[in-house]
């Protein structure tokens, strides 16, 4: 196991209040530049989004295997160079966002029962917390093996959160010294693949950046969302990303877990490129015009066919993702849609109305909602206009993690 000191979720009080949030996907890199402000203690802290830039990898990396580290490095350097032209004093502090292909989120519950009603000791509470974390660690390795067929890679704990403690079913802040028969401890953890953390360390070193921390994007988004709006304590988040699709399930104010499939927007882009015989840069512009409704009608018909064919296959695979959540009897009917795929109106409409979800045990007919950063992330103010895109919702939620560092500093 490697030791990564920047994973302690601690921030030096003397460090700058400006920071970068970087999400390096397999085919694309997103970088956001924030300036943070600490308001009075009774107000929500604010991070102003100054600039947000994304770039796809070189075309060769999209369609053929290559040197992924150097492609990611070059793409990120190009973004930072572009930002520096307008903002010469870019910060060097960075928070990296991780998706479910490199990070496993899960909740663990452990219980301890006394034979008779008596006071719980500090030793019992600490033992139960340790057991919950151990259970989660074993489960995370099982999930890694199930989802990726990987039984060898080490996992590192990067985020640890106590969800609740209960004595005989009643929530308590501190159970030490209180009487009861059963003590229940609910704990959340994010586990990242150790080799990928080394990958990010090397990337930051080459870029001259200092890592504040790394975070699961599913955690950062849900944590921000539910802390500021209790209506989202129970929900499902579907992220239709560039390279993958993630489903995250939350219950009772905690993130139960996330699962993913390797199917995303890149599949549509590749099909458009092949069908219309376009270079990749042209394909991206075609899809943007299609999103905006300004594409030539004859070409738009072909793009629409590709999008709808993608949905048929994708929705079947998505159905299977829900079946991977063993132990969950019913899912919340509140479903949030994020990610660049849902910036395509057709996919929002098809996801919301097609009967793909009939076999999924939702508590009630699901209600689908686009989760724009401009509406859901109240900690982020935006002068760049990027928060109106679903593709930026998850990366911008890393501002919430920054303020968690502030609390712990």
KEZA-139522 format. One record per residue (C-alpha): residue in three letters; x, y, z. Coordinates in Angstrom, 1 decimal, decimal comma. Layout:
BEGIN
type->ALA; u->X; v->Y; w->Z
...
This chain:
BEGIN
type->UNK; u->0,0; v->0,0; w->0,0
type->UNK; u->1,2; v->3,5; w->-0,8
type->UNK; u->1,0; v->6,4; w->1,5
type->UNK; u->-0,4; v->9,6; w->0,0
type->UNK; u->-0,3; v->12,6; w->2,4
type->UNK; u->-2,6; v->14,7; w->0,3
type->UNK; u->-5,4; v->12,2; w->1,0
type->UNK; u->-5,8; v->13,4; w->4,6
type->UNK; u->-8,5; v->16,0; w->3,6
type->UNK; u->-6,5; v->18,7; w->5,3
type->UNK; u->-5,6; v->22,2; w->4,0
type->UNK; u->-2,8; v->24,5; w->5,2
type->UNK; u->-4,4; v->27,7; w->6,5
type->UNK; u->-1,6; v->29,7; w->4,8
type->UNK; u->-2,4; v->28,4; w->1,3
type->UNK; u->-4,0; v->30,5; w->-1,4
type->UNK; u->-7,8; v->30,5; w->-1,6
type->UNK; u->-7,7; v->29,9; w->-5,4
type->UNK; u->-7,6; v->26,3; w->-6,8
type->UNK; u->-8,0; v->24,2; w->-9,8
type->UNK; u->-10,4; v->21,2; w->-10,2
type->UNK; u->-9,3; v->18,7; w->-12,8
type->UNK; u->-11,2; v->15,6; w->-14,1
type->UNK; u->-9,0; v->13,6; w->-16,5
type->UNK; u->-11,3; v->11,1; w->-18,4
type->UNK; u->-9,9; v->8,5; w->-20,8
type->UNK; u->-10,9; v->10,6; w->-23,8
type->UNK; u->-11,2; v->14,2; w->-22,4
type->UNK; u->-9,8; v->16,5; w->-19,7
type->UNK; u->-11,9; v->19,1; w->-17,9
type->UNK; u->-10,3; v->21,9; w->-15,8
type->UNK; u->-12,0; v->24,5; w->-13,7
type->UNK; u->-10,4; v->27,5; w->-12,1
type->UNK; u->-12,1; v->28,7; w->-8,8
type->UNK; u->-11,6; v->31,7; w->-6,5
type->UNK; u->-12,9; v->30,8; w->-3,0
type->UNK; u->-14,4; v->33,2; w->-0,5
type->UNK; u->-15,2; v->32,5; w->3,2
type->UNK; u->-18,4; v->34,3; w->4,2
type->UNK; u->-19,7; v->34,7; w->7,7
type->UNK; u->-20,2; v->31,3; w->9,5
type->UNK; u->-24,0; v->31,3; w->9,0
type->UNK; u->-23,8; v->31,6; w->5,3
type->UNK; u->-23,0; v->29,1; w->2,5
type->UNK; u->-19,3; v->29,4; w->1,4
type->UNK; u->-18,9; v->30,5; w->-2,2
type->UNK; u->-16,4; v->29,5; w->-4,9
type->UNK; u->-16,5; v->31,7; w->-8,0
type->UNK; u->-15,9; v->29,8; w->-11,2
type->UNK; u->-13,5; v->32,0; w->-13,2
type->UNK; u->-12,9; v->29,7; w->-16,1
type->UNK; u->-13,7; v->26,2; w->-17,3
type->UNK; u->-12,1; v->24,5; w->-20,3
type->UNK; u->-12,4; v->21,0; w->-21,6
type->UNK; u->-10,5; v->19,4; w->-24,5
type->UNK; u->-10,6; v->16,0; w->-26,1
type->UNK; u->-7,5; v->13,9; w->-26,4
type->UNK; u->-5,7; v->13,9; w->-29,9
type->UNK; u->-7,8; v->12,0; w->-32,4
type->UNK; u->-5,5; v->9,0; w->-32,4
type->UNK; u->-6,2; v->8,4; w->-28,7
type->UNK; u->-9,9; v->8,3; w->-29,3
type->UNK; u->-9,9; v->5,6; w->-31,9
type->UNK; u->-6,6; v->3,7; w->-31,2
type->UNK; u->-4,7; v->2,7; w->-28,0
type->UNK; u->-1,7; v->4,9; w->-27,3
type->UNK; u->0,4; v->6,4; w->-24,5
type->UNK; u->-2,4; v->7,6; w->-22,3
type->UNK; u->-0,3; v->9,3; w->-19,7
type->UNK; u->1,5; v->11,6; w->-22,2
type->UNK; u->-1,8; v->12,3; w->-24,0
type->UNK; u->-3,4; v->13,3; w->-20,8
type->UNK; u->-0,4; v->15,4; w->-19,8
type->UNK; u->-0,3; v->17,2; w->-23,2
type->UNK; u->-4,0; v->17,8; w->-23,2
type->UNK; u->-4,0; v->19,2; w->-19,7
type->UNK; u->-1,0; v->21,4; w->-20,4
type->UNK; u->-2,8; v->22,8; w->-23,5
type->UNK; u->-5,8; v->23,7; w->-21,3
type->UNK; u->-3,6; v->25,4; w->-18,6
type->UNK; u->-1,7; v->27,3; w->-21,3
type->UNK; u->-5,0; v->28,5; w->-22,8
type->UNK; u->-6,2; v->29,6; w->-19,4
type->UNK; u->-2,9; v->31,3; w->-18,5
type->UNK; u->-3,2; v->33,6; w->-21,6
type->UNK; u->-6,2; v->35,2; w->-19,9
type->UNK; u->-5,3; v->34,5; w->-16,3
type->UNK; u->-1,5; v->34,6; w->-15,9
type->UNK; u->-1,6; v->33,9; w->-12,1
type->UNK; u->-3,3; v->30,5; w->-12,3
type->UNK; u->-3,3; v->28,7; w->-8,9
type->UNK; u->-1,1; v->25,6; w->-8,5
type->UNK; u->-3,3; v->23,9; w->-6,0
type->UNK; u->-5,5; v->21,2; w->-7,5
type->UNK; u->-8,3; v->18,8; w->-6,5
type->UNK; u->-8,6; v->15,8; w->-8,8
type->UNK; u->-12,0; v->14,2; w->-9,5
type->UNK; u->-12,4; v->10,4; w->-9,9
type->UNK; u->-15,2; v->8,5; w->-11,6
type->UNK; u->-16,3; v->4,9; w->-10,8
type->UNK; u->-13,9; v->3,2; w->-13,1
type->UNK; u->-11,1; v->4,2; w->-10,7
type->UNK; u->-13,0; v->4,7; w->-7,4
type->UNK; u->-15,5; v->2,6; w->-5,5
type->UNK; u->-18,0; v->4,3; w->-3,2
type->UNK; u->-20,0; v->2,4; w->-0,7
type->UNK; u->-21,8; v->2,5; w->2,6
type->UNK; u->-21,2; v->0,0; w->5,4
type->UNK; u->-23,4; v->-0,7; w->8,4
type->UNK; u->-22,1; v->-2,6; w->11,5
type->UNK; u->-24,1; v->-3,6; w->14,6
type->UNK; u->-23,3; v->-4,5; w->18,1
type->UNK; u->-25,8; v->-6,0; w->20,6
type->UNK; u->-25,7; v->-6,2; w->24,3
type->UNK; u->-27,4; v->-9,1; w->26,1
type->UNK; u->-29,0; v->-6,6; w->28,4
type->UNK; u->-29,6; v->-2,9; w->28,3
type->UNK; u->-26,4; v->-1,2; w->29,5
type->UNK; u->-24,1; v->1,8; w->28,7
type->UNK; u->-21,9; v->1,6; w->25,5
type->UNK; u->-18,2; v->2,2; w->26,1
type->UNK; u->-15,7; v->4,1; w->24,0
type->UNK; u->-14,0; v->0,8; w->23,2
type->UNK; u->-17,2; v->-0,7; w->21,9
type->UNK; u->-17,9; v->2,3; w->19,7
type->UNK; u->-14,3; v->2,4; w->18,3
type->UNK; u->-14,5; v->-1,4; w->17,6
type->UNK; u->-17,8; v->-1,0; w->15,7
type->UNK; u->-16,4; v->1,8; w->13,6
type->UNK; u->-13,3; v->-0,3; w->12,8
type->UNK; u->-15,5; v->-3,2; w->11,8
type->UNK; u->-17,7; v->-1,1; w->9,5
type->UNK; u->-14,5; v->0,2; w->7,7
type->UNK; u->-13,1; v->-3,4; w->7,4
type->UNK; u->-16,4; v->-4,7; w->6,0
type->UNK; u->-16,4; v->-1,8; w->3,4
type->UNK; u->-12,8; v->-2,6; w->2,5
type->UNK; u->-13,6; v->-6,2; w->1,7
type->UNK; u->-16,7; v->-5,3; w->-0,2
type->UNK; u->-14,8; v->-2,7; w->-2,3
type->UNK; u->-12,3; v->-5,4; w->-3,4
type->UNK; u->-15,3; v->-7,7; w->-4,3
type->UNK; u->-16,8; v->-4,9; w->-6,4
type->UNK; u->-13,5; v->-4,3; w->-8,1
type->UNK; u->-13,3; v->-8,0; w->-9,0
type->UNK; u->-16,9; v->-8,1; w->-10,2
type->UNK; u->-16,9; v->-4,9; w->-12,3
type->UNK; u->-13,4; v->-5,1; w->-13,8
type->UNK; u->-12,3; v->-8,7; w->-13,2
type->UNK; u->-9,4; v->-7,3; w->-11,1
type->UNK; u->-8,4; v->-9,2; w->-8,0
type->UNK; u->-4,8; v->-7,8; w->-7,7
type->UNK; u->-5,0; v->-4,0; w->-7,5
type->UNK; u->-4,8; v->-2,4; w->-4,1
type->UNK; u->-7,3; v->0,1; w->-3,0
type->UNK; u->-6,7; v->3,2; w->-0,9
type->UNK; u->-9,2; v->4,9; w->1,3
type->UNK; u->-9,5; v->8,5; w->0,2
type->UNK; u->-12,7; v->9,6; w->1,9
type->UNK; u->-14,3; v->8,5; w->5,2
type->UNK; u->-17,6; v->9,8; w->6,5
type->UNK; u->-19,7; v->8,8; w->9,6
type->UNK; u->-23,3; v->8,8; w->8,3
type->UNK; u->-25,1; v->8,1; w->11,6
type->UNK; u->-25,0; v->6,2; w->14,9
type->UNK; u->-28,1; v->4,7; w->16,4
type->UNK; u->-29,0; v->3,2; w->19,8
type->UNK; u->-32,1; v->1,0; w->19,6
type->UNK; u->-33,1; v->2,7; w->16,4
type->UNK; u->-32,7; v->6,3; w->17,6
type->UNK; u->-30,1; v->8,5; w->16,1
type->UNK; u->-27,5; v->9,9; w->18,5
type->UNK; u->-24,5; v->12,2; w->18,0
type->UNK; u->-22,3; v->10,4; w->20,6
type->UNK; u->-23,3; v->7,0; w->21,9
type->UNK; u->-20,5; v->6,7; w->24,5
type->UNK; u->-22,0; v->6,4; w->28,0
type->UNK; u->-25,6; v->6,0; w->26,7
type->UNK; u->-27,7; v->3,0; w->27,6
type->UNK; u->-29,2; v->0,6; w->25,1
type->UNK; u->-29,2; v->-3,0; w->23,7
type->UNK; u->-28,2; v->-2,4; w->20,1
type->UNK; u->-25,7; v->0,0; w->18,6
type->UNK; u->-25,7; v->0,6; w->14,9
type->UNK; u->-23,0; v->2,5; w->13,0
type->UNK; u->-23,3; v->3,6; w->9,4
type->UNK; u->-20,1; v->4,6; w->7,5
type->UNK; u->-19,3; v->5,8; w->4,0
type->UNK; u->-16,0; v->5,3; w->2,2
type->UNK; u->-14,4; v->6,0; w->-1,2
type->UNK; u->-11,7; v->3,6; w->-2,2
type->UNK; u->-9,4; v->4,6; w->-5,1
type->UNK; u->-7,1; v->2,3; w->-7,1
type->UNK; u->-3,6; v->2,8; w->-5,8
type->UNK; u->-1,9; v->2,7; w->-9,2
type->UNK; u->-4,3; v->5,4; w->-10,4
type->UNK; u->-3,4; v->7,6; w->-7,4
type->UNK; u->0,3; v->7,3; w->-8,4
type->UNK; u->-0,8; v->8,2; w->-12,0
type->UNK; u->-2,3; v->11,4; w->-10,6
type->UNK; u->0,7; v->12,2; w->-8,5
type->UNK; u->3,0; v->11,9; w->-11,5
type->UNK; u->0,6; v->14,0; w->-13,6
type->UNK; u->0,6; v->16,8; w->-11,0
type->UNK; u->4,3; v->16,7; w->-10,7
type->UNK; u->4,8; v->17,0; w->-14,4
type->UNK; u->2,3; v->19,9; w->-14,5
type->UNK; u->3,9; v->21,7; w->-11,5
type->UNK; u->0,8; v->21,4; w->-9,4
type->UNK; u->0,3; v->20,6; w->-5,7
type->UNK; u->-2,5; v->18,2; w->-4,9
type->UNK; u->-4,9; v->19,3; w->-2,1
type->UNK; u->-6,8; v->16,0; w->-2,3
type->UNK; u->-8,7; v->13,7; w->-4,6
type->UNK; u->-12,4; v->12,9; w->-4,5
type->UNK; u->-15,0; v->10,7; w->-6,0
type->UNK; u->-17,1; v->12,9; w->-8,2
type->UNK; u->-20,3; v->11,0; w->-7,2
type->UNK; u->-19,5; v->11,7; w->-3,5
type->UNK; u->-18,7; v->15,4; w->-4,1
type->UNK; u->-21,9; v->16,0; w->-6,0
type->UNK; u->-24,2; v->14,1; w->-3,7
type->UNK; u->-22,6; v->15,5; w->-0,6
type->UNK; u->-23,1; v->19,1; w->-1,8
type->UNK; u->-26,6; v->18,4; w->-3,0
type->UNK; u->-28,0; v->16,8; w->0,1
type->UNK; u->-26,3; v->19,1; w->2,6
type->UNK; u->-28,0; v->22,1; w->1,0
type->UNK; u->-31,4; v->20,5; w->0,1
type->UNK; u->-32,7; v->17,7; w->2,3
type->UNK; u->-35,2; v->16,7; w->-0,4
type->UNK; u->-32,4; v->14,8; w->-2,0
type->UNK; u->-31,5; v->12,5; w->0,9
type->UNK; u->-33,0; v->9,7; w->-1,1
type->UNK; u->-32,2; v->9,8; w->-4,9
type->UNK; u->-30,6; v->8,1; w->-7,9
type->UNK; u->-28,0; v->9,9; w->-10,0
type->UNK; u->-27,3; v->8,8; w->-13,6
type->UNK; u->-24,2; v->10,3; w->-15,2
type->UNK; u->-24,0; v->9,7; w->-18,9
type->UNK; u->-20,3; v->10,7; w->-19,3
type->UNK; u->-17,9; v->10,8; w->-22,2
type->UNK; u->-16,4; v->7,3; w->-21,7
type->UNK; u->-18,7; v->5,7; w->-19,2
type->UNK; u->-22,1; v->5,8; w->-17,6
type->UNK; u->-22,4; v->5,8; w->-13,8
type->UNK; u->-25,4; v->5,1; w->-11,5
type->UNK; u->-25,1; v->6,3; w->-7,9
type->UNK; u->-27,7; v->5,4; w->-5,3
type->UNK; u->-28,3; v->7,4; w->-2,1
type->UNK; u->-30,5; v->6,6; w->0,9
type->UNK; u->-31,1; v->8,3; w->4,2
type->UNK; u->-28,5; v->11,1; w->3,5
type->UNK; u->-25,7; v->8,7; w->2,5
type->UNK; u->-24,3; v->7,5; w->-0,7
type->UNK; u->-25,0; v->3,7; w->-0,8
type->UNK; u->-22,8; v->3,0; w->-3,8
type->UNK; u->-22,0; v->3,6; w->-7,4
type->UNK; u->-21,7; v->1,2; w->-10,4
type->UNK; u->-20,6; v->1,9; w->-14,0
type->UNK; u->-20,6; v->0,6; w->-17,6
type->UNK; u->-18,0; v->1,5; w->-20,3
type->UNK; u->-20,5; v->3,2; w->-22,5
type->UNK; u->-20,8; v->6,9; w->-23,0
type->UNK; u->-20,9; v->9,8; w->-25,4
type->UNK; u->-17,8; v->8,7; w->-27,2
type->UNK; u->-19,8; v->5,9; w->-28,8
type->UNK; u->-22,1; v->8,4; w->-30,5
type->UNK; u->-19,1; v->10,5; w->-31,6
type->UNK; u->-17,4; v->7,5; w->-33,2
type->UNK; u->-20,5; v->6,5; w->-35,1
type->UNK; u->-21,1; v->10,0; w->-36,4
type->UNK; u->-17,5; v->10,1; w->-37,5
type->UNK; u->-17,8; v->6,8; w->-39,4
type->UNK; u->-21,2; v->7,5; w->-40,9
type->UNK; u->-20,5; v->11,0; w->-42,1
type->UNK; u->-16,8; v->10,3; w->-42,9
type->UNK; u->-15,7; v->13,3; w->-40,8
type->UNK; u->-12,5; v->14,1; w->-39,0
type->UNK; u->-13,0; v->14,1; w->-35,2
type->UNK; u->-12,9; v->17,9; w->-34,8
type->UNK; u->-15,7; v->18,2; w->-37,4
type->UNK; u->-17,7; v->15,4; w->-35,6
type->UNK; u->-17,6; v->17,4; w->-32,4
type->UNK; u->-18,9; v->20,5; w->-34,1
type->UNK; u->-21,7; v->18,5; w->-35,8
type->UNK; u->-22,9; v->17,2; w->-32,5
type->UNK; u->-22,8; v->20,6; w->-30,9
type->UNK; u->-24,9; v->22,0; w->-33,7
type->UNK; u->-27,3; v->19,1; w->-33,3
type->UNK; u->-27,6; v->19,9; w->-29,6
type->UNK; u->-28,4; v->23,5; w->-30,4
type->UNK; u->-30,9; v->22,6; w->-33,2
type->UNK; u->-28,9; v->24,4; w->-35,8
type->UNK; u->-27,6; v->21,4; w->-37,9
type->UNK; u->-28,6; v->21,0; w->-41,5
type->UNK; u->-31,8; v->18,9; w->-41,5
type->UNK; u->-30,5; v->16,1; w->-43,7
type->UNK; u->-27,5; v->15,6; w->-41,5
type->UNK; u->-29,6; v->16,0; w->-38,4
type->UNK; u->-31,8; v->13,0; w->-39,5
type->UNK; u->-28,7; v->10,8; w->-39,7
type->UNK; u->-27,4; v->12,0; w->-36,3
type->UNK; u->-30,8; v->11,4; w->-34,7
type->UNK; u->-30,8; v->7,8; w->-36,0
type->UNK; u->-27,4; v->7,3; w->-34,4
type->UNK; u->-28,5; v->8,8; w->-31,1
type->UNK; u->-31,6; v->6,6; w->-31,0
type->UNK; u->-29,8; v->3,4; w->-31,9
type->UNK; u->-27,3; v->4,2; w->-29,1
type->UNK; u->-30,2; v->4,7; w->-26,7
type->UNK; u->-31,6; v->1,3; w->-27,4
type->UNK; u->-28,3; v->-0,5; w->-26,5
type->UNK; u->-27,4; v->1,9; w->-23,7
type->UNK; u->-30,8; v->1,6; w->-21,9
type->UNK; u->-30,6; v->-2,2; w->-21,9
type->UNK; u->-27,1; v->-2,0; w->-20,4
type->UNK; u->-28,3; v->0,6; w->-17,9
type->UNK; u->-31,0; v->-1,7; w->-16,7
type->UNK; u->-28,4; v->-4,3; w->-15,9
type->UNK; u->-26,4; v->-1,7; w->-13,9
type->UNK; u->-29,3; v->-1,4; w->-11,5
type->UNK; u->-29,4; v->-5,1; w->-11,0
type->UNK; u->-25,8; v->-4,9; w->-9,7
type->UNK; u->-27,0; v->-3,1; w->-6,6
type->UNK; u->-27,6; v->-6,3; w->-4,6
type->UNK; u->-29,4; v->-5,8; w->-1,3
type->UNK; u->-31,4; v->-2,8; w->-2,4
type->UNK; u->-35,1; v->-3,6; w->-2,5
type->UNK; u->-36,4; v->-0,4; w->-4,0
type->UNK; u->-34,9; v->2,7; w->-5,6
type->UNK; u->-35,9; v->6,3; w->-5,0
type->UNK; u->-38,2; v->7,6; w->-7,7
type->UNK; u->-36,2; v->10,9; w->-7,7
type->UNK; u->-33,7; v->10,5; w->-10,5
type->UNK; u->-31,1; v->13,2; w->-11,4
type->UNK; u->-29,5; v->13,3; w->-14,8
type->UNK; u->-25,9; v->14,7; w->-15,2
type->UNK; u->-23,1; v->14,4; w->-17,7
type->UNK; u->-22,4; v->15,5; w->-21,3
type->UNK; u->-24,7; v->12,8; w->-22,9
type->UNK; u->-27,7; v->14,5; w->-21,3
type->UNK; u->-26,8; v->17,8; w->-22,9
type->UNK; u->-28,4; v->16,1; w->-26,0
type->UNK; u->-32,1; v->16,8; w->-25,6
type->UNK; u->-33,1; v->13,5; w->-27,3
type->UNK; u->-31,4; v->11,4; w->-24,7
type->UNK; u->-33,1; v->13,3; w->-21,8
type->UNK; u->-36,5; v->12,8; w->-23,5
type->UNK; u->-35,9; v->9,1; w->-24,3
type->UNK; u->-34,6; v->8,3; w->-20,8
type->UNK; u->-37,6; v->10,0; w->-19,2
type->UNK; u->-40,4; v->8,5; w->-21,3
type->UNK; u->-39,2; v->5,1; w->-22,7
type->UNK; u->-40,2; v->2,0; w->-20,7
type->UNK; u->-36,6; v->0,9; w->-20,1
type->UNK; u->-37,1; v->1,1; w->-16,4
type->UNK; u->-40,2; v->-1,0; w->-16,0
type->UNK; u->-38,4; v->-3,9; w->-14,5
type->UNK; u->-36,4; v->-1,7; w->-12,0
type->UNK; u->-38,1; v->-1,6; w->-8,5
type->UNK; u->-38,5; v->2,1; w->-8,2
type->UNK; u->-40,7; v->3,1; w->-5,2
type->UNK; u->-43,0; v->5,0; w->-7,6
type->UNK; u->-42,8; v->5,9; w->-11,3
type->UNK; u->-39,5; v->7,7; w->-11,6
type->UNK; u->-39,3; v->11,5; w->-12,0
type->UNK; u->-36,3; v->12,6; w->-14,0
type->UNK; u->-34,6; v->15,9; w->-13,5
type->UNK; u->-31,7; v->17,6; w->-15,2
type->UNK; u->-29,2; v->18,5; w->-12,4
type->UNK; u->-27,4; v->21,6; w->-13,7
type->UNK; u->-24,6; v->23,1; w->-11,5
type->UNK; u->-26,3; v->26,5; w->-11,9
type->UNK; u->-29,3; v->25,2; w->-10,1
type->UNK; u->-28,0; v->22,5; w->-7,7
type->UNK; u->-24,6; v->23,6; w->-6,6
type->UNK; u->-25,3; v->26,7; w->-4,5
type->UNK; u->-21,7; v->26,9; w->-3,4
type->UNK; u->-20,7; v->27,8; w->-6,9
type->UNK; u->-21,1; v->31,2; w->-8,6
type->UNK; u->-20,3; v->31,3; w->-12,2
type->UNK; u->-19,0; v->34,1; w->-14,5
type->UNK; u->-18,0; v->31,7; w->-17,2
type->UNK; u->-21,4; v->30,4; w->-18,2
type->UNK; u->-20,3; v->26,7; w->-18,1
type->UNK; u->-22,5; v->25,8; w->-15,1
type->UNK; u->-25,5; v->25,7; w->-17,5
type->UNK; u->-24,0; v->22,6; w->-19,1
type->UNK; u->-24,7; v->19,1; w->-17,6
type->UNK; u->-21,2; v->18,1; w->-18,7
type->UNK; u->-19,8; v->20,4; w->-15,9
type->UNK; u->-22,1; v->19,5; w->-13,0
type->UNK; u->-19,8; v->16,8; w->-11,5
type->UNK; u->-16,4; v->18,5; w->-12,0
type->UNK; u->-17,8; v->21,8; w->-10,5
type->UNK; u->-19,0; v->19,9; w->-7,4
type->UNK; u->-15,3; v->19,5; w->-6,4
type->UNK; u->-15,7; v->23,0; w->-4,9
type->UNK; u->-17,7; v->21,4; w->-2,1
type->UNK; u->-14,7; v->19,2; w->-1,3
type->UNK; u->-12,5; v->22,3; w->-1,1
type->UNK; u->-14,8; v->23,7; w->1,6
type->UNK; u->-14,7; v->20,4; w->3,4
type->UNK; u->-10,9; v->20,9; w->3,5
type->UNK; u->-11,5; v->24,4; w->5,0
type->UNK; u->-13,6; v->22,9; w->7,8
type->UNK; u->-10,9; v->20,3; w->8,7
type->UNK; u->-8,0; v->22,8; w->8,4
